[in-house]
Amino acid sequence: MSATTTNVKEAIINRRSIRKVKKNDNITKERLNEVLKTALHAPTSFNMQSGRVVVVMDDQHERFWEIVKETLRSRVPEESFAATVDRLQGFRDGVGTILFFENQETIEQMQEKAPSYKEQFPYWSHQGSAMLQYAIWMTLTAEGIGASLQHYNPIIDEEVMETWNLPGKWSLMAQMPFGEPNEQPGEKTFLPFEDIVKFY
């Protein structure tokens, strides 16, 4: 087995949700750029490339999690809010957050170009977004960077779009806080292999 194959295999196996991350000066914008350039090789149907990525770091990262906290304040029961804030702090303590979007304008253009597949493009867009998220997550894992995937959308969408002046046709899909791992993930359990995989 080649070194490359081993690295991919290890990244797949080692990828876990690290919900508590912390600062590390070695996790730089330049390093993130390389991660993202690699992950953008993730496939999309018709090569439509509808995914868009916004990386918030430093004070903008803090600002993002403040938006999440204040948005949740009016939605989470008061007796549960302290636990919510504690959970959010595990993300906020990290280096930054990757925001995943899908450009609806691209999807609409594809629907016009290939009308016989019109109803499928929104589904394919979600699949492409999932593959991009996974590719970035695996690449971060291979770099020793901890991350998890969060979904505070759609309740934060409007404020996020306004705060960073993002195009109106972008739809927020997920958020990925990242940083140096600051916890050990628990044991991962699996369904029996035979229940999931069938050979004929």
PyMOL commands that place a pseudoatom at each C-alpha (Angstrom):
pseudoatom trace, name=CA, resn=MET, resi=1, chain=A, elem=C, hetatm=0, pos=[0.000, 0.000, 0.000]
pseudoatom trace, name=CA, resn=SER, resi=2, chain=A, elem=C, hetatm=0, pos=[1.407, 3.391, -0.968]
pseudoatom trace, name=CA, resn=ALA, resi=3, chain=A, elem=C, hetatm=0, pos=[2.117, 6.169, 1.535]
pseudoatom trace, name=CA, resn=THR, resi=4, chain=A, elem=C, hetatm=0, pos=[-0.572, 8.292, -0.136]
pseudoatom trace, name=CA, resn=THR, resi=5, chain=A, elem=C, hetatm=0, pos=[-3.189, 5.552, 0.224]
pseudoatom trace, name=CA, resn=THR, resi=6, chain=A, elem=C, hetatm=0, pos=[-2.232, 5.069, 3.864]
pseudoatom trace, name=CA, resn=ASN, resi=7, chain=A, elem=C, hetatm=0, pos=[-2.587, 8.798, 4.531]
pseudoatom trace, name=CA, resn=VAL, resi=8, chain=A, elem=C, hetatm=0, pos=[-6.047, 8.916, 2.955]
pseudoatom trace, name=CA, resn=LYS, resi=9, chain=A, elem=C, hetatm=0, pos=[-7.103, 5.810, 4.890]
pseudoatom trace, name=CA, resn=GLU, resi=10, chain=A, elem=C, hetatm=0, pos=[-5.824, 7.280, 8.156]
pseudoatom trace, name=CA, resn=ALA, resi=11, chain=A, elem=C, hetatm=0, pos=[-7.579, 10.605, 7.517]
pseudoatom trace, name=CA, resn=ILE, resi=12, chain=A, elem=C, hetatm=0, pos=[-10.879, 8.789, 6.930]
pseudoatom trace, name=CA, resn=ILE, resi=13, chain=A, elem=C, hetatm=0, pos=[-10.531, 6.675, 10.067]
pseudoatom trace, name=CA, resn=ASN, resi=14, chain=A, elem=C, hetatm=0, pos=[-9.209, 9.489, 12.283]
pseudoatom trace, name=CA, resn=ARG, resi=15, chain=A, elem=C, hetatm=0, pos=[-11.773, 12.119, 11.260]
pseudoatom trace, name=CA, resn=ARG, resi=16, chain=A, elem=C, hetatm=0, pos=[-13.959, 12.781, 14.285]
pseudoatom trace, name=CA, resn=SER, resi=17, chain=A, elem=C, hetatm=0, pos=[-16.115, 15.570, 15.670]
pseudoatom trace, name=CA, resn=ILE, resi=18, chain=A, elem=C, hetatm=0, pos=[-13.830, 17.672, 17.868]
pseudoatom trace, name=CA, resn=ARG, resi=19, chain=A, elem=C, hetatm=0, pos=[-16.227, 20.082, 19.567]
pseudoatom trace, name=CA, resn=LYS, resi=20, chain=A, elem=C, hetatm=0, pos=[-13.644, 21.700, 21.831]
pseudoatom trace, name=CA, resn=VAL, resi=21, chain=A, elem=C, hetatm=0, pos=[-10.823, 23.398, 19.988]
pseudoatom trace, name=CA, resn=LYS, resi=22, chain=A, elem=C, hetatm=0, pos=[-8.282, 26.034, 20.985]
pseudoatom trace, name=CA, resn=LYS, resi=23, chain=A, elem=C, hetatm=0, pos=[-5.975, 28.632, 19.481]
pseudoatom trace, name=CA, resn=ASN, resi=24, chain=A, elem=C, hetatm=0, pos=[-2.703, 27.635, 17.836]
pseudoatom trace, name=CA, resn=ASP, resi=25, chain=A, elem=C, hetatm=0, pos=[-0.483, 30.148, 16.029]
pseudoatom trace, name=CA, resn=ASN, resi=26, chain=A, elem=C, hetatm=0, pos=[0.625, 27.432, 13.596]
pseudoatom trace, name=CA, resn=ILE, resi=27, chain=A, elem=C, hetatm=0, pos=[-2.889, 27.254, 12.125]
pseudoatom trace, name=CA, resn=THR, resi=28, chain=A, elem=C, hetatm=0, pos=[-2.562, 30.211, 9.786]
pseudoatom trace, name=CA, resn=LYS, resi=29, chain=A, elem=C, hetatm=0, pos=[-4.553, 31.669, 6.913]
pseudoatom trace, name=CA, resn=GLU, resi=30, chain=A, elem=C, hetatm=0, pos=[-1.844, 30.382, 4.548]
pseudoatom trace, name=CA, resn=ARG, resi=31, chain=A, elem=C, hetatm=0, pos=[-2.193, 26.857, 5.897]
pseudoatom trace, name=CA, resn=LEU, resi=32, chain=A, elem=C, hetatm=0, pos=[-5.989, 27.048, 5.578]
pseudoatom trace, name=CA, resn=ASN, resi=33, chain=A, elem=C, hetatm=0, pos=[-5.587, 28.235, 1.989]
pseudoatom trace, name=CA, resn=GLU, resi=34, chain=A, elem=C, hetatm=0, pos=[-3.682, 25.044, 1.161]
pseudoatom trace, name=CA, resn=VAL, resi=35, chain=A, elem=C, hetatm=0, pos=[-6.339, 22.900, 2.872]
pseudoatom trace, name=CA, resn=LEU, resi=36, chain=A, elem=C, hetatm=0, pos=[-9.095, 24.591, 0.861]
pseudoatom trace, name=CA, resn=LYS, resi=37, chain=A, elem=C, hetatm=0, pos=[-7.215, 24.392, -2.447]
pseudoatom trace, name=CA, resn=THR, resi=38, chain=A, elem=C, hetatm=0, pos=[-6.857, 20.644, -1.927]
pseudoatom trace, name=CA, resn=ALA, resi=39, chain=A, elem=C, hetatm=0, pos=[-10.474, 20.129, -0.862]
pseudoatom trace, name=CA, resn=LEU, resi=40, chain=A, elem=C, hetatm=0, pos=[-11.883, 22.049, -3.835]
pseudoatom trace, name=CA, resn=HIS, resi=41, chain=A, elem=C, hetatm=0, pos=[-11.030, 18.967, -5.910]
pseudoatom trace, name=CA, resn=ALA, resi=42, chain=A, elem=C, hetatm=0, pos=[-14.198, 17.424, -4.405]
pseudoatom trace, name=CA, resn=PRO, resi=43, chain=A, elem=C, hetatm=0, pos=[-16.604, 16.482, -7.220]
pseudoatom trace, name=CA, resn=THR, resi=44, chain=A, elem=C, hetatm=0, pos=[-19.867, 18.194, -8.161]
pseudoatom trace, name=CA, resn=SER, resi=45, chain=A, elem=C, hetatm=0, pos=[-22.567, 17.060, -10.605]
pseudoatom trace, name=CA, resn=PHE, resi=46, chain=A, elem=C, hetatm=0, pos=[-21.949, 18.484, -14.078]
pseudoatom trace, name=CA, resn=ASN, resi=47, chain=A, elem=C, hetatm=0, pos=[-18.889, 20.114, -12.479]
pseudoatom trace, name=CA, resn=MET, resi=48, chain=A, elem=C, hetatm=0, pos=[-21.279, 22.919, -11.505]
pseudoatom trace, name=CA, resn=GLN, resi=49, chain=A, elem=C, hetatm=0, pos=[-19.143, 24.035, -8.522]
pseudoatom trace, name=CA, resn=SER, resi=50, chain=A, elem=C, hetatm=0, pos=[-22.015, 25.677, -6.654]
pseudoatom trace, name=CA, resn=GLY, resi=51, chain=A, elem=C, hetatm=0, pos=[-20.232, 25.573, -3.272]
pseudoatom trace, name=CA, resn=ARG, resi=52, chain=A, elem=C, hetatm=0, pos=[-18.935, 28.777, -1.719]
pseudoatom trace, name=CA, resn=VAL, resi=53, chain=A, elem=C, hetatm=0, pos=[-16.741, 29.031, 1.380]
pseudoatom trace, name=CA, resn=VAL, resi=54, chain=A, elem=C, hetatm=0, pos=[-16.215, 31.924, 3.788]
pseudoatom trace, name=CA, resn=VAL, resi=55, chain=A, elem=C, hetatm=0, pos=[-13.503, 31.597, 6.461]
pseudoatom trace, name=CA, resn=VAL, resi=56, chain=A, elem=C, hetatm=0, pos=[-13.824, 33.848, 9.510]
pseudoatom trace, name=CA, resn=MET, resi=57, chain=A, elem=C, hetatm=0, pos=[-10.795, 34.153, 11.788]
pseudoatom trace, name=CA, resn=ASP, resi=58, chain=A, elem=C, hetatm=0, pos=[-9.677, 36.240, 14.766]
pseudoatom trace, name=CA, resn=ASP, resi=59, chain=A, elem=C, hetatm=0, pos=[-12.217, 38.979, 15.641]
pseudoatom trace, name=CA, resn=GLN, resi=60, chain=A, elem=C, hetatm=0, pos=[-14.542, 37.907, 12.795]
pseudoatom trace, name=CA, resn=HIS, resi=61, chain=A, elem=C, hetatm=0, pos=[-14.604, 34.360, 14.212]
pseudoatom trace, name=CA, resn=GLU, resi=62, chain=A, elem=C, hetatm=0, pos=[-15.502, 35.847, 17.639]
pseudoatom trace, name=CA, resn=ARG, resi=63, chain=A, elem=C, hetatm=0, pos=[-18.174, 37.962, 15.973]
pseudoatom trace, name=CA, resn=PHE, resi=64, chain=A, elem=C, hetatm=0, pos=[-19.717, 34.929, 14.299]
pseudoatom trace, name=CA, resn=TRP, resi=65, chain=A, elem=C, hetatm=0, pos=[-20.099, 32.972, 17.557]
pseudoatom trace, name=CA, resn=GLU, resi=66, chain=A, elem=C, hetatm=0, pos=[-21.474, 36.072, 19.299]
pseudoatom trace, name=CA, resn=ILE, resi=67, chain=A, elem=C, hetatm=0, pos=[-24.200, 36.160, 16.621]
pseudoatom trace, name=CA, resn=VAL, resi=68, chain=A, elem=C, hetatm=0, pos=[-24.981, 32.486, 17.281]
pseudoatom trace, name=CA, resn=LYS, resi=69, chain=A, elem=C, hetatm=0, pos=[-25.078, 33.028, 21.057]
pseudoatom trace, name=CA, resn=GLU, resi=70, chain=A, elem=C, hetatm=0, pos=[-27.346, 36.080, 20.891]
pseudoatom trace, name=CA, resn=THR, resi=71, chain=A, elem=C, hetatm=0, pos=[-29.643, 34.416, 18.349]
pseudoatom trace, name=CA, resn=LEU, resi=72, chain=A, elem=C, hetatm=0, pos=[-30.023, 31.377, 20.611]
pseudoatom trace, name=CA, resn=ARG, resi=73, chain=A, elem=C, hetatm=0, pos=[-30.608, 33.495, 23.728]
pseudoatom trace, name=CA, resn=SER, resi=74, chain=A, elem=C, hetatm=0, pos=[-34.245, 34.122, 22.766]
pseudoatom trace, name=CA, resn=ARG, resi=75, chain=A, elem=C, hetatm=0, pos=[-34.822, 30.524, 21.654]
pseudoatom trace, name=CA, resn=VAL, resi=76, chain=A, elem=C, hetatm=0, pos=[-33.219, 28.401, 24.365]
pseudoatom trace, name=CA, resn=PRO, resi=77, chain=A, elem=C, hetatm=0, pos=[-34.974, 28.094, 27.759]
pseudoatom trace, name=CA, resn=GLU, resi=78, chain=A, elem=C, hetatm=0, pos=[-33.201, 30.203, 30.385]
pseudoatom trace, name=CA, resn=GLU, resi=79, chain=A, elem=C, hetatm=0, pos=[-32.352, 27.180, 32.537]
pseudoatom trace, name=CA, resn=SER, resi=80, chain=A, elem=C, hetatm=0, pos=[-30.568, 25.543, 29.569]
pseudoatom trace, name=CA, resn=PHE, resi=81, chain=A, elem=C, hetatm=0, pos=[-28.804, 28.635, 28.240]
pseudoatom trace, name=CA, resn=ALA, resi=82, chain=A, elem=C, hetatm=0, pos=[-25.654, 28.311, 30.398]
pseudoatom trace, name=CA, resn=ALA, resi=83, chain=A, elem=C, hetatm=0, pos=[-25.038, 24.817, 28.954]
pseudoatom trace, name=CA, resn=THR, resi=84, chain=A, elem=C, hetatm=0, pos=[-25.565, 26.220, 25.450]
pseudoatom trace, name=CA, resn=VAL, resi=85, chain=A, elem=C, hetatm=0, pos=[-23.044, 29.012, 26.048]
pseudoatom trace, name=CA, resn=ASP, resi=86, chain=A, elem=C, hetatm=0, pos=[-20.555, 26.454, 27.396]
pseudoatom trace, name=CA, resn=ARG, resi=87, chain=A, elem=C, hetatm=0, pos=[-20.964, 24.355, 24.249]
pseudoatom trace, name=CA, resn=LEU, resi=88, chain=A, elem=C, hetatm=0, pos=[-20.522, 27.392, 22.013]
pseudoatom trace, name=CA, resn=GLN, resi=89, chain=A, elem=C, hetatm=0, pos=[-17.366, 28.371, 23.933]
pseudoatom trace, name=CA, resn=GLY, resi=90, chain=A, elem=C, hetatm=0, pos=[-15.755, 25.126, 22.779]
pseudoatom trace, name=CA, resn=PHE, resi=91, chain=A, elem=C, hetatm=0, pos=[-16.149, 26.378, 19.176]
pseudoatom trace, name=CA, resn=ARG, resi=92, chain=A, elem=C, hetatm=0, pos=[-15.336, 30.002, 19.947]
pseudoatom trace, name=CA, resn=ASP, resi=93, chain=A, elem=C, hetatm=0, pos=[-12.019, 29.110, 21.604]
pseudoatom trace, name=CA, resn=GLY, resi=94, chain=A, elem=C, hetatm=0, pos=[-10.746, 27.844, 18.247]
pseudoatom trace, name=CA, resn=VAL, resi=95, chain=A, elem=C, hetatm=0, pos=[-8.794, 29.548, 15.476]
pseudoatom trace, name=CA, resn=GLY, resi=96, chain=A, elem=C, hetatm=0, pos=[-11.654, 30.160, 13.058]
pseudoatom trace, name=CA, resn=THR, resi=97, chain=A, elem=C, hetatm=0, pos=[-14.838, 28.925, 11.440]
pseudoatom trace, name=CA, resn=ILE, resi=98, chain=A, elem=C, hetatm=0, pos=[-15.506, 27.802, 7.881]
pseudoatom trace, name=CA, resn=LEU, resi=99, chain=A, elem=C, hetatm=0, pos=[-18.964, 28.785, 6.623]
pseudoatom trace, name=CA, resn=PHE, resi=100, chain=A, elem=C, hetatm=0, pos=[-20.357, 26.646, 3.809]
pseudoatom trace, name=CA, resn=PHE, resi=101, chain=A, elem=C, hetatm=0, pos=[-22.769, 28.117, 1.283]
pseudoatom trace, name=CA, resn=GLU, resi=102, chain=A, elem=C, hetatm=0, pos=[-24.448, 26.983, -1.928]
pseudoatom trace, name=CA, resn=ASN, resi=103, chain=A, elem=C, hetatm=0, pos=[-24.837, 29.559, -4.687]
pseudoatom trace, name=CA, resn=GLN, resi=104, chain=A, elem=C, hetatm=0, pos=[-28.470, 29.300, -5.827]
pseudoatom trace, name=CA, resn=GLU, resi=105, chain=A, elem=C, hetatm=0, pos=[-27.648, 31.372, -8.904]
pseudoatom trace, name=CA, resn=THR, resi=106, chain=A, elem=C, hetatm=0, pos=[-25.348, 28.589, -10.140]
pseudoatom trace, name=CA, resn=ILE, resi=107, chain=A, elem=C, hetatm=0, pos=[-28.102, 26.025, -9.576]
pseudoatom trace, name=CA, resn=GLU, resi=108, chain=A, elem=C, hetatm=0, pos=[-30.613, 28.142, -11.507]
pseudoatom trace, name=CA, resn=GLN, resi=109, chain=A, elem=C, hetatm=0, pos=[-28.149, 28.498, -14.404]
pseudoatom trace, name=CA, resn=MET, resi=110, chain=A, elem=C, hetatm=0, pos=[-27.650, 24.728, -14.490]
pseudoatom trace, name=CA, resn=GLN, resi=111, chain=A, elem=C, hetatm=0, pos=[-31.422, 24.195, -14.501]
pseudoatom trace, name=CA, resn=GLU, resi=112, chain=A, elem=C, hetatm=0, pos=[-31.657, 26.419, -17.577]
pseudoatom trace, name=CA, resn=LYS, resi=113, chain=A, elem=C, hetatm=0, pos=[-28.755, 24.661, -19.329]
pseudoatom trace, name=CA, resn=ALA, resi=114, chain=A, elem=C, hetatm=0, pos=[-30.033, 21.142, -18.620]
pseudoatom trace, name=CA, resn=PRO, resi=115, chain=A, elem=C, hetatm=0, pos=[-33.820, 21.471, -18.113]
pseudoatom trace, name=CA, resn=SER, resi=116, chain=A, elem=C, hetatm=0, pos=[-34.428, 17.702, -18.212]
pseudoatom trace, name=CA, resn=TYR, resi=117, chain=A, elem=C, hetatm=0, pos=[-32.554, 17.493, -14.874]
pseudoatom trace, name=CA, resn=LYS, resi=118, chain=A, elem=C, hetatm=0, pos=[-34.119, 20.659, -13.422]
pseudoatom trace, name=CA, resn=GLU, resi=119, chain=A, elem=C, hetatm=0, pos=[-35.638, 18.992, -10.359]
pseudoatom trace, name=CA, resn=GLN, resi=120, chain=A, elem=C, hetatm=0, pos=[-32.424, 17.131, -9.537]
pseudoatom trace, name=CA, resn=PHE, resi=121, chain=A, elem=C, hetatm=0, pos=[-29.998, 20.061, -9.341]
pseudoatom trace, name=CA, resn=PRO, resi=122, chain=A, elem=C, hetatm=0, pos=[-31.014, 21.180, -5.822]
pseudoatom trace, name=CA, resn=TYR, resi=123, chain=A, elem=C, hetatm=0, pos=[-30.403, 17.602, -4.557]
pseudoatom trace, name=CA, resn=TRP, resi=124, chain=A, elem=C, hetatm=0, pos=[-27.097, 17.409, -6.412]
pseudoatom trace, name=CA, resn=SER, resi=125, chain=A, elem=C, hetatm=0, pos=[-26.140, 20.768, -4.921]
pseudoatom trace, name=CA, resn=HIS, resi=126, chain=A, elem=C, hetatm=0, pos=[-26.628, 19.356, -1.396]
pseudoatom trace, name=CA, resn=GLN, resi=127, chain=A, elem=C, hetatm=0, pos=[-24.577, 16.281, -2.292]
pseudoatom trace, name=CA, resn=GLY, resi=128, chain=A, elem=C, hetatm=0, pos=[-21.790, 18.485, -3.646]
pseudoatom trace, name=CA, resn=SER, resi=129, chain=A, elem=C, hetatm=0, pos=[-21.841, 20.582, -0.486]
pseudoatom trace, name=CA, resn=ALA, resi=130, chain=A, elem=C, hetatm=0, pos=[-21.612, 17.445, 1.665]
pseudoatom trace, name=CA, resn=MET, resi=131, chain=A, elem=C, hetatm=0, pos=[-18.627, 16.180, -0.322]
pseudoatom trace, name=CA, resn=LEU, resi=132, chain=A, elem=C, hetatm=0, pos=[-16.890, 19.557, -0.037]
pseudoatom trace, name=CA, resn=GLN, resi=133, chain=A, elem=C, hetatm=0, pos=[-17.502, 19.610, 3.725]
pseudoatom trace, name=CA, resn=TYR, resi=134, chain=A, elem=C, hetatm=0, pos=[-16.130, 16.094, 4.047]
pseudoatom trace, name=CA, resn=ALA, resi=135, chain=A, elem=C, hetatm=0, pos=[-13.102, 16.826, 1.849]
pseudoatom trace, name=CA, resn=ILE, resi=136, chain=A, elem=C, hetatm=0, pos=[-12.221, 19.867, 3.953]
pseudoatom trace, name=CA, resn=TRP, resi=137, chain=A, elem=C, hetatm=0, pos=[-12.801, 17.949, 7.191]
pseudoatom trace, name=CA, resn=MET, resi=138, chain=A, elem=C, hetatm=0, pos=[-10.570, 15.071, 6.090]
pseudoatom trace, name=CA, resn=THR, resi=139, chain=A, elem=C, hetatm=0, pos=[-7.847, 17.454, 4.903]
pseudoatom trace, name=CA, resn=LEU, resi=140, chain=A, elem=C, hetatm=0, pos=[-7.949, 19.294, 8.231]
pseudoatom trace, name=CA, resn=THR, resi=141, chain=A, elem=C, hetatm=0, pos=[-7.707, 15.928, 10.016]
pseudoatom trace, name=CA, resn=ALA, resi=142, chain=A, elem=C, hetatm=0, pos=[-4.672, 14.973, 7.922]
pseudoatom trace, name=CA, resn=GLU, resi=143, chain=A, elem=C, hetatm=0, pos=[-3.096, 18.275, 9.059]
pseudoatom trace, name=CA, resn=GLY, resi=144, chain=A, elem=C, hetatm=0, pos=[-3.778, 17.492, 12.726]
pseudoatom trace, name=CA, resn=ILE, resi=145, chain=A, elem=C, hetatm=0, pos=[-6.425, 20.223, 12.960]
pseudoatom trace, name=CA, resn=GLY, resi=146, chain=A, elem=C, hetatm=0, pos=[-9.600, 19.497, 14.952]
pseudoatom trace, name=CA, resn=ALA, resi=147, chain=A, elem=C, hetatm=0, pos=[-13.032, 20.402, 13.586]
pseudoatom trace, name=CA, resn=SER, resi=148, chain=A, elem=C, hetatm=0, pos=[-16.729, 19.619, 13.823]
pseudoatom trace, name=CA, resn=LEU, resi=149, chain=A, elem=C, hetatm=0, pos=[-19.730, 20.340, 11.637]
pseudoatom trace, name=CA, resn=GLN, resi=150, chain=A, elem=C, hetatm=0, pos=[-22.468, 22.558, 13.089]
pseudoatom trace, name=CA, resn=HIS, resi=151, chain=A, elem=C, hetatm=0, pos=[-25.859, 23.676, 11.765]
pseudoatom trace, name=CA, resn=TYR, resi=152, chain=A, elem=C, hetatm=0, pos=[-27.104, 26.871, 13.374]
pseudoatom trace, name=CA, resn=ASN, resi=153, chain=A, elem=C, hetatm=0, pos=[-28.702, 27.862, 10.086]
pseudoatom trace, name=CA, resn=PRO, resi=154, chain=A, elem=C, hetatm=0, pos=[-31.322, 28.966, 9.145]
pseudoatom trace, name=CA, resn=ILE, resi=155, chain=A, elem=C, hetatm=0, pos=[-31.879, 31.017, 12.332]
pseudoatom trace, name=CA, resn=ILE, resi=156, chain=A, elem=C, hetatm=0, pos=[-28.584, 32.929, 11.898]
pseudoatom trace, name=CA, resn=ASP, resi=157, chain=A, elem=C, hetatm=0, pos=[-28.759, 33.301, 8.103]
pseudoatom trace, name=CA, resn=GLU, resi=158, chain=A, elem=C, hetatm=0, pos=[-30.071, 36.844, 7.819]
pseudoatom trace, name=CA, resn=GLU, resi=159, chain=A, elem=C, hetatm=0, pos=[-27.594, 38.355, 10.268]
pseudoatom trace, name=CA, resn=VAL, resi=160, chain=A, elem=C, hetatm=0, pos=[-24.655, 36.421, 8.778]
pseudoatom trace, name=CA, resn=MET, resi=161, chain=A, elem=C, hetatm=0, pos=[-25.541, 37.614, 5.268]
pseudoatom trace, name=CA, resn=GLU, resi=162, chain=A, elem=C, hetatm=0, pos=[-25.810, 41.231, 6.444]
pseudoatom trace, name=CA, resn=THR, resi=163, chain=A, elem=C, hetatm=0, pos=[-22.721, 41.171, 8.683]
pseudoatom trace, name=CA, resn=TRP, resi=164, chain=A, elem=C, hetatm=0, pos=[-20.374, 39.992, 5.942]
pseudoatom trace, name=CA, resn=ASN, resi=165, chain=A, elem=C, hetatm=0, pos=[-22.309, 41.567, 3.053]
pseudoatom trace, name=CA, resn=LEU, resi=166, chain=A, elem=C, hetatm=0, pos=[-22.672, 38.274, 1.193]
pseudoatom trace, name=CA, resn=PRO, resi=167, chain=A, elem=C, hetatm=0, pos=[-24.561, 37.780, -2.088]
pseudoatom trace, name=CA, resn=GLY, resi=168, chain=A, elem=C, hetatm=0, pos=[-28.294, 37.287, -1.629]
pseudoatom trace, name=CA, resn=LYS, resi=169, chain=A, elem=C, hetatm=0, pos=[-28.313, 34.080, -3.695]
pseudoatom trace, name=CA, resn=TRP, resi=170, chain=A, elem=C, hetatm=0, pos=[-25.927, 32.296, -1.321]
pseudoatom trace, name=CA, resn=SER, resi=171, chain=A, elem=C, hetatm=0, pos=[-27.592, 29.812, 1.060]
pseudoatom trace, name=CA, resn=LEU, resi=172, chain=A, elem=C, hetatm=0, pos=[-25.847, 28.947, 4.330]
pseudoatom trace, name=CA, resn=MET, resi=173, chain=A, elem=C, hetatm=0, pos=[-25.507, 25.168, 4.711]
pseudoatom trace, name=CA, resn=ALA, resi=174, chain=A, elem=C, hetatm=0, pos=[-23.214, 24.519, 7.685]
pseudoatom trace, name=CA, resn=GLN, resi=175, chain=A, elem=C, hetatm=0, pos=[-20.464, 25.863, 9.916]
pseudoatom trace, name=CA, resn=MET, resi=176, chain=A, elem=C, hetatm=0, pos=[-17.140, 24.202, 10.771]
pseudoatom trace, name=CA, resn=PRO, resi=177, chain=A, elem=C, hetatm=0, pos=[-15.213, 25.640, 13.741]
pseudoatom trace, name=CA, resn=PHE, resi=178, chain=A, elem=C, hetatm=0, pos=[-11.577, 24.522, 13.730]
pseudoatom trace, name=CA, resn=GLY, resi=179, chain=A, elem=C, hetatm=0, pos=[-8.435, 24.725, 15.830]
pseudoatom trace, name=CA, resn=GLU, resi=180, chain=A, elem=C, hetatm=0, pos=[-6.048, 22.639, 17.865]
pseudoatom trace, name=CA, resn=PRO, resi=181, chain=A, elem=C, hetatm=0, pos=[-7.973, 19.671, 19.345]
pseudoatom trace, name=CA, resn=ASN, resi=182, chain=A, elem=C, hetatm=0, pos=[-8.812, 20.329, 22.987]
pseudoatom trace, name=CA, resn=GLU, resi=183, chain=A, elem=C, hetatm=0, pos=[-10.611, 17.056, 23.798]
pseudoatom trace, name=CA, resn=GLN, resi=184, chain=A, elem=C, hetatm=0, pos=[-10.439, 13.352, 23.072]
pseudoatom trace, name=CA, resn=PRO, resi=185, chain=A, elem=C, hetatm=0, pos=[-13.494, 12.138, 21.146]
pseudoatom trace, name=CA, resn=GLY, resi=186, chain=A, elem=C, hetatm=0, pos=[-15.432, 9.257, 22.668]
pseudoatom trace, name=CA, resn=GLU, resi=187, chain=A, elem=C, hetatm=0, pos=[-15.602, 5.750, 21.276]
pseudoatom trace, name=CA, resn=LYS, resi=188, chain=A, elem=C, hetatm=0, pos=[-17.275, 5.587, 17.873]
pseudoatom trace, name=CA, resn=THR, resi=189, chain=A, elem=C, hetatm=0, pos=[-19.827, 2.822, 17.443]
pseudoatom trace, name=CA, resn=PHE, resi=190, chain=A, elem=C, hetatm=0, pos=[-20.830, 1.173, 14.187]
pseudoatom trace, name=CA, resn=LEU, resi=191, chain=A, elem=C, hetatm=0, pos=[-23.746, -0.838, 12.887]
pseudoatom trace, name=CA, resn=PRO, resi=192, chain=A, elem=C, hetatm=0, pos=[-22.760, -4.342, 11.802]
pseudoatom trace, name=CA, resn=PHE, resi=193, chain=A, elem=C, hetatm=0, pos=[-20.895, -4.153, 8.481]
pseudoatom trace, name=CA, resn=GLU, resi=194, chain=A, elem=C, hetatm=0, pos=[-23.195, -6.840, 7.004]
pseudoatom trace, name=CA, resn=ASP, resi=195, chain=A, elem=C, hetatm=0, pos=[-26.266, -4.658, 7.724]
pseudoatom trace, name=CA, resn=ILE, resi=196, chain=A, elem=C, hetatm=0, pos=[-24.841, -1.802, 5.675]
pseudoatom trace, name=CA, resn=VAL, resi=197, chain=A, elem=C, hetatm=0, pos=[-22.853, -3.475, 2.871]
pseudoatom trace, name=CA, resn=LYS, resi=198, chain=A, elem=C, hetatm=0, pos=[-24.239, -6.167, 0.581]
pseudoatom trace, name=CA, resn=PHE, resi=199, chain=A, elem=C, hetatm=0, pos=[-22.311, -8.071, -2.085]
pseudoatom trace, name=CA, resn=TYR, resi=200, chain=A, elem=C, hetatm=0, pos=[-24.018, -9.960, -4.923]
for i in range(1, 200): cmd.bond("trace and resi %d" % i, "trace and resi %d" % (i + 1))
show_as sticks, trace
zoom trace
